[in-house]
Amino acid sequence: MSVLFISGIDTDIGKTYATGMIAKVLMQQGINVITQKLVQTGVARDLSSGKMGVADDIITHRQLMGIPLQPCDVDNTTCPYRFEKPASPHLSARLASDILNPDVITSATKSLQADYEVVLLEGAGGLLVPITEKLLTLDYIAQEGYPVILVTSGRLGSINHTLLSLEAITSRGLEVHSIVYNHIHDSAAQTDAEIAAGTIEFLQKYLAQYYPTAHWLSLPVQDNDGFNNIDYILPQNFI
């Protein structure tokens, strides 16, 4: 289990924060871990050189982990495909007159596996986001056989989106490794405290019945700067 794929029930659900925090804890446990981004859209170009910068989510991962950018970040191994348009990867690539080749991503992952014990591969958007005109994210993950960590929250609609995501993962024969309940949206306007509490109760019971081997992770609320020193503990046998 050297590669874990981290996705979410929707965009802006907190995948990047979850990925960085999990990597931080694994690193504190003495595990040689690196994060990777499947593809990043909405990346700015350097005005002087015209080159694409390092993926924003990779930068956030390193900040959360408390380490500088690594050589594999600078040479873009951790995110080979970066596009300017903040859209679905297939559209961003088309607008950039580029073609995303999944084999390039796979090769990058294998290169990271050679140097690290664990690679946390963060997706872009939800599970069924198209990364090419013909390939959905989850179908690529199914080809590679990576276990899936799914990030959810207590926003209204999260139960539906979570169960649909679980069915999509299961239908492709993939392992549901963990569910991460992200408290990042607890104070958001669309999050009601009673609904959030009911969501947690329902999902925990649902997992116990249908996915008894899956881990349940509760990700605490971050500080205003987003980079706190929360003591976060992963379940036993997480890796």
C-alpha positions as CSV (number, residue, x, y, z in Angstrom):
1,M,0.0,0.0,0.0
2,S,2.6,2.5,-1.0
3,V,0.1,4.8,-2.9
4,L,-3.1,6.1,-1.4
5,F,-5.5,8.2,-3.6
6,I,-7.2,11.1,-1.8
7,S,-10.4,12.5,-3.3
8,G,-13.5,14.2,-2.1
9,I,-17.3,14.2,-2.5
10,D,-17.0,17.5,-4.3
11,T,-14.6,20.3,-5.1
12,D,-13.5,22.6,-2.2
13,I,-14.2,19.9,0.4
14,G,-10.7,20.1,1.9
15,K,-8.7,17.4,0.0
16,T,-5.6,19.5,0.1
17,Y,-5.8,20.2,3.8
18,A,-6.5,16.5,4.5
19,T,-3.6,15.4,2.3
20,G,-1.1,17.7,3.9
21,M,-2.2,16.9,7.5
22,I,-2.1,13.1,6.9
23,A,1.4,13.5,5.3
24,K,2.5,15.6,8.3
25,V,1.4,12.9,10.8
26,L,3.0,10.1,8.8
27,M,6.2,12.1,8.7
28,Q,6.1,12.6,12.4
29,Q,5.7,8.8,12.8
30,G,9.0,8.3,11.0
31,I,7.4,7.3,7.6
32,N,9.1,8.6,4.5
33,V,6.1,10.2,2.8
34,I,5.6,12.5,-0.2
35,T,2.4,14.0,-1.7
36,Q,1.6,14.2,-5.3
37,K,-1.1,16.0,-7.3
38,L,-2.9,14.2,-10.1
39,V,-3.3,17.4,-12.1
40,Q,-3.6,21.1,-11.1
41,T,-5.6,23.7,-12.8
42,G,-5.7,27.4,-12.2
43,V,-1.9,27.7,-11.9
44,A,-0.3,31.1,-12.7
45,R,2.5,31.5,-15.1
46,D,5.7,33.4,-14.1
47,L,5.4,36.8,-15.8
48,S,9.1,37.0,-16.5
49,S,9.8,33.4,-17.7
50,G,6.4,32.5,-18.9
51,K,6.7,29.1,-17.2
52,M,4.1,27.4,-15.1
53,G,4.8,27.5,-11.4
54,V,4.8,24.7,-8.9
55,A,1.3,23.4,-8.3
56,D,-0.5,25.4,-5.6
57,D,-1.7,22.4,-3.7
58,I,1.8,20.9,-3.5
59,I,3.0,24.2,-2.0
60,T,0.2,24.0,0.6
61,H,1.1,20.3,1.3
62,R,4.7,21.3,2.1
63,Q,3.6,24.2,4.3
64,L,1.3,21.9,6.3
65,M,4.1,19.4,6.6
66,G,6.5,22.1,7.7
67,I,9.1,21.3,5.1
68,P,10.4,23.3,2.1
69,L,9.6,22.4,-1.5
70,Q,11.5,19.2,-2.4
71,P,13.6,18.6,-5.6
72,C,10.7,16.4,-6.9
73,D,8.4,19.4,-6.5
74,V,10.7,21.8,-8.3
75,D,11.2,19.4,-11.3
76,N,7.4,18.9,-11.2
77,T,7.5,15.2,-10.6
78,T,4.9,15.7,-7.9
79,C,2.6,17.4,-10.4
80,P,3.6,16.9,-14.1
81,Y,0.4,18.6,-15.5
82,R,-0.4,22.1,-14.5
83,F,-2.8,24.3,-16.5
84,E,-3.9,28.0,-16.2
85,K,-7.6,27.7,-16.7
86,P,-9.3,26.8,-13.3
87,A,-11.6,24.2,-14.8
88,S,-12.0,20.5,-15.3
89,P,-8.6,19.0,-16.3
90,H,-9.9,17.8,-19.7
91,L,-11.1,21.3,-20.6
92,S,-8.0,23.1,-19.1
93,A,-5.7,20.9,-21.2
94,R,-7.7,21.5,-24.3
95,L,-7.7,25.3,-23.8
96,A,-3.9,25.0,-23.4
97,S,-3.6,23.0,-26.6
98,D,-2.2,20.2,-24.6
99,I,-3.1,16.5,-24.2
100,L,-2.9,14.9,-20.7
101,N,-1.2,11.5,-21.0
102,P,-2.0,9.4,-18.0
103,D,1.1,7.4,-18.5
104,V,3.2,10.5,-17.6
105,I,1.3,10.6,-14.2
106,T,1.9,6.9,-13.6
107,S,5.5,7.2,-14.4
108,A,5.9,10.1,-12.0
109,T,4.2,8.1,-9.3
110,K,6.5,5.2,-9.8
111,S,9.5,7.5,-9.6
112,L,8.3,8.8,-6.3
113,Q,7.6,5.2,-5.0
114,A,11.3,4.5,-5.6
115,D,12.3,7.2,-3.1
116,Y,9.4,7.2,-0.6
117,E,7.6,4.6,1.5
118,V,4.2,6.2,0.9
119,V,2.8,8.5,-1.8
120,L,-0.4,10.4,-1.1
121,L,-1.9,11.2,-4.5
122,E,-4.5,14.0,-4.4
123,G,-7.1,14.2,-7.1
124,A,-8.6,17.3,-8.7
125,G,-12.3,17.9,-7.9
126,G,-14.5,14.8,-7.3
127,L,-14.1,11.2,-8.3
128,L,-15.7,11.4,-11.7
129,V,-14.0,14.5,-13.0
130,P,-12.7,13.8,-16.5
131,I,-8.9,14.1,-16.7
132,T,-9.0,13.6,-20.5
133,E,-11.9,13.6,-23.0
134,K,-12.2,9.8,-22.6
135,L,-10.9,9.0,-19.1
136,L,-12.6,9.8,-15.7
137,T,-10.4,10.3,-12.7
138,L,-11.8,7.2,-10.9
139,D,-11.3,5.0,-14.0
140,Y,-7.7,6.0,-14.0
141,I,-7.4,5.1,-10.3
142,A,-9.1,1.8,-11.0
143,Q,-6.5,1.0,-13.7
144,E,-3.8,1.5,-11.1
145,G,-5.7,-0.1,-8.2
146,Y,-5.0,2.5,-5.6
147,P,-7.0,2.4,-2.3
148,V,-9.2,5.5,-1.9
149,I,-9.4,8.0,1.0
150,L,-12.6,10.0,0.6
151,V,-13.0,13.5,2.2
152,T,-16.5,14.6,3.3
153,S,-18.1,17.2,5.6
154,G,-21.3,18.1,7.3
155,R,-22.6,20.4,4.7
156,L,-26.2,19.8,3.6
157,G,-26.2,17.1,0.9
158,S,-23.0,15.5,2.1
159,I,-24.7,12.2,2.9
160,N,-26.0,11.8,-0.6
161,H,-22.7,12.8,-2.2
162,T,-20.7,10.5,0.1
163,L,-22.9,7.5,-0.6
164,L,-22.8,8.1,-4.3
165,S,-19.0,8.4,-4.1
166,L,-18.7,5.1,-2.1
167,E,-20.9,3.3,-4.7
168,A,-18.7,4.6,-7.5
169,I,-15.5,3.4,-5.7
170,T,-17.0,0.0,-4.9
171,S,-18.4,-0.5,-8.4
172,R,-14.8,-0.3,-9.8
173,G,-13.6,-2.9,-7.3
174,L,-11.5,-0.4,-5.3
175,E,-10.8,-0.4,-1.6
176,V,-12.4,2.3,0.5
177,H,-9.4,2.9,2.7
178,S,-10.7,5.8,4.8
179,I,-13.4,8.4,5.2
180,V,-12.1,11.8,6.4
181,Y,-14.8,13.9,8.0
182,N,-13.4,17.4,7.6
183,H,-14.6,20.0,10.1
184,I,-13.2,22.7,8.0
185,H,-16.8,23.7,6.9
186,D,-18.3,23.7,10.4
187,S,-18.7,27.5,10.5
188,A,-19.8,27.8,6.8
189,A,-23.2,29.3,6.1
190,Q,-24.4,26.0,4.5
191,T,-23.5,23.9,7.5
192,D,-26.1,23.4,10.2
193,A,-24.9,22.0,13.5
194,E,-27.7,19.5,13.9
195,I,-27.4,18.4,10.3
196,A,-23.6,18.0,10.7
197,A,-24.1,15.9,13.8
198,G,-26.7,13.8,12.1
199,T,-24.3,13.4,9.1
200,I,-21.5,12.1,11.3
201,E,-23.8,9.6,13.1
202,F,-25.3,8.3,9.9
203,L,-22.0,7.9,8.0
204,Q,-20.3,6.2,10.9
205,K,-23.2,3.6,11.2
206,Y,-23.2,3.2,7.4
207,L,-19.5,2.5,7.3
208,A,-19.7,0.1,10.2
209,Q,-22.3,-1.9,8.3
210,Y,-21.0,-1.8,4.7
211,Y,-17.4,-0.8,5.0
212,P,-16.2,-2.3,8.3
213,T,-12.5,-2.2,7.4
214,A,-12.5,1.5,6.4
215,H,-11.0,4.0,8.8
216,W,-12.9,6.9,10.1
217,L,-10.9,10.1,10.5
218,S,-12.2,13.3,12.0
219,L,-10.1,16.2,10.8
220,P,-10.0,19.1,13.3
221,V,-10.7,22.7,12.4
222,Q,-7.6,24.7,11.3
223,D,-6.5,28.0,12.6
224,N,-7.2,31.1,10.6
225,D,-3.8,30.9,8.9
226,G,-4.5,27.3,8.0
227,F,-1.2,26.0,9.3
228,N,-1.5,25.0,12.9
229,N,0.2,22.5,15.2
230,I,-2.8,20.4,16.0
231,D,-1.9,17.0,17.5
232,Y,-3.6,14.8,14.9
233,I,-3.6,11.0,15.4
234,L,-4.2,8.5,12.7
235,P,-5.9,5.2,13.4
236,Q,-3.8,2.1,14.2
237,N,-2.8,0.2,11.1
238,F,-3.5,3.2,8.9
239,I,-0.5,2.2,6.7
